[in-house]
Amino acid sequence: MATLNYYPRLQKSKGGNNYTYIYLRFSENKNYQFSTGMRLHSKSSWNKRTKKIRDLRSEPNSKYYNQVLNKFKVYFLNEYKKLIDNNVPINNASIRKIYESYDESEKKIFNTLFEDFIRLRKTTQLKKNGKPYLKRTIQNYNSTYKLIKAFQKEYGNIDLKKINIELYHRIVHFLRTTNHLKRRKKKQLVLFGDLNIYKNYSESYIEKIISTLKSFFSYIIRVKNIKLPEYSHKDWS
């Protein structure tokens, strides 16, 4: 009988830090294992009996993660049943196809990934020095996300398979030509016109936005294990 369970697995990074990730184990005559890309604060956060993340202060995303894990389990087992019903051989290729098909339909959504990126940095993810991200850094992430949503409203949704040099130039052009509202300081005397100033984004601010996007793309590749086939870190500079 086929079974699917999750378990925590300790991994060492190149920097020498140890991280605990949640892995999927599917058993059907043999074991198939995949990383979910979800990281725990510690291995003790995992409940071995319920196969879920404990509801702890150190795991503020536990409810959200548990919902995702449950949803994926249902999807995976339903797709497995379809393979059996259609007499498709059960092997590494067919099982991986199930995993990757869910990746395409559920996880590979740009805005959802960006929201997850911000949420993790506001809570569980720490910088290499062990300190939490600064409040102004999170504010910069939120500002970047807001601008990217405005960009998508004008140019359409961003396809993860099309994150390339062309997209880079379109985003930079959008930022250079978009006026943003900058409210005057209260002490400034205004004799004519309204109280608002409309300015283009500075080159230094645009560089900051691009730097945030590069961090986000790195998160997609390294944490979510999602490939960006046309992305090159060197192009986005």
N, C-alpha and C positions, 0 to 999 in steps of 0.2 A: 504493500500500500504506500502511495506517495505521501510524503509529509513535507511541510515547510515550516521552518522555525527561524528565529533570529537569535543572535548571540553576540556578546561584546568581544572585541579582539584588540589587543594592545599592539600598537605599531610605533616604531622608532622613526623619527624624521631625520633628515640629513643634518639638522642643527643639533641633534642629540636629545631633543625633547621627545617624550613618550606621550602618545595620544591614544585614546580608546575609541574605536569606531564600531558601529553596529553592522554586523554582517548577516547576510541571508544564507541559510543552508537548506537546499532542496534535495530530498533523498528519494530516489526511485531506482533501486538496484545498486546505484552508486551515488556519491554525494557531489553536488554542484554548489559552489560557493561564490557569492558576489558581495561587494561592498555597497551599502546603501548611501554612503557619503555622509551619514549622520555621525556627529562626534559627541561623546559624553564627557562630562566634567571629570568623571572617574569611573572605574569599572564597577565600584560598589553602587553606582546609580542604577544599575540594571537589576531587575527583579527576576531571578532565575525561575521562580515558580510560575509567574504570570507571563513571562517572556515580554515584559514591557518596561519602560523607563519609569522609575519611581517619581512620584510627585514631590520633588524637593526644591528648596530655595536655589540650590546650585544648578538645577535643571529647569529653568523657567519656560522652556519650549517643550516640556515633556508631553503635555496634552496634544499639542499640534503634531509632534513627531509620532506619537502613538496612533493618532488618527491616520496619518500617512502610511504607517506600517500596516495597519489593519486593511486599509484600502488596497494597498499593493498586494497583500496576501490573497485577498478575494480575486483580484484581477489575475494574478499569476496562476492560481489553481483553476480558474475558469478557462484560461488559455491552454493550460495543460490538458484539460478535459477535451478541448477541441482537437488537440493533436491526436489523442487516443481515438476519438470518434472518427477521425479521418485517416486512421492508420499511418500517421506520420511517425517515422522512427524517432525514438527518444535518445538523443545524444547531445554532445556539447553544443553543436551548432543550433539545434532546434530549441534547446533550453535557453541559450544565450539570446536567441531571437525574441523569445518572450520577454526577457529582461529589457532588451533594447527597444522593443516595440512600446513598452510602457514608458520608457525614457522619452520616446518621441512624442507620445500623446499627452503625457502628464507633466513631466519634469522640465522638458525643454521649452518653456515659455519664458521669454525674456523678463517681463515684468514680475512674474511670480518669483523667479530666481533673484531678481534685484531686491525684492521685499525680504526674501529669506536672508540674503547677504547682509542687509541692514539690521534685521532682527537679531541675527547671531552676534554681530559686533556690538549691539547694544546690551547683550546679555552674557552669553557663555564664552564667546571667543575672546582670547587675550592676545596681546602683542607678544613678540618674542622675549621681551624683557619681563614678562609676567604681569605687567600692569594693564588695567582696562583701557580701552580707547577713550580719548578725551571727548568731552561733550561737543566741542567745536568740530571735531573730526566727524562725529555722527551727524551734526548739522550739515556739514559739507556733503556727506553721503545723501542726505535727504534732499538737499538743493540740487544735486546732480540728477537724482531720480526724477525730480519735478521737471527739470529741463529736458530730460530724455523723453518723458511722457509728452511734453509739448512738441518735441521734435517728431515723435511718432504720430501725433495728431495731424501734423502737416505732411509728413512723408510716408506714413504707413508703419505698420508694426515691424520691428527689427527681427530678422530671421537669423538664428544662431549660425546657420550654415553660410551666411553672407556677411559675417563680421570681417571686413577686409579693408584695404587701403581706400577704396571708393567710399565706404561708409564713413571712414575717418574724415575724409575731405568734406563730405556732406554735413557732418555734425559740426566741424569747425566753421564752415561757411554759415550754417544756421546760427551759431553763437555769435559770429562776427557781425551778422546783419540783423539780429533781433534786438529791438530796443527793450530795455527793462525799466521798470518803474523804480525810481530812487527818491524817497521822500526827503524833503529838506529838513534840516535841523530846526527846531523850534526857535532858536535864537536868531536865525537868519531873517532879515527884513525883506518881505516880498511886496513890492509896490504894484507890479503888474503880473498878469498871468495867474496860473493856479499854484498850489503848494507843492507840486510834483516836478521832478526832473526826469527826463527820459534819456537814457544813455545806452550805448552799445557796451557789451562786455569787454573788459580789458584783456590783453593777451596773457597776462599773468593769471587771470582768473580762468581763462580758457584752458591754460596748461594744467591748472588744478583739476578742472573737470575731466580732462583727458587722463590725468594720473589716476583719478578715482575709477574711471572706466577700466583702465588697465588692471587695477587691483581686483575689480569685479570679475574681469575675464579670467584672471589667475585663479580666483575662487571657483569659477565654473569648471575649470580644467582640473584643478588639484583636489578640490573638496567634493565636488559633485561628480567627478569622473566623466564629464561630458566633453566630447571633442568639438573644437571649433576649427573645422578643416581649412578655412581661408584666413585665419587670424595669425598675424605675425607681430610679436611684441615690438620689434624694431620699427615697423611701419607707423605705429601710433606714437610718434614723438615729434 
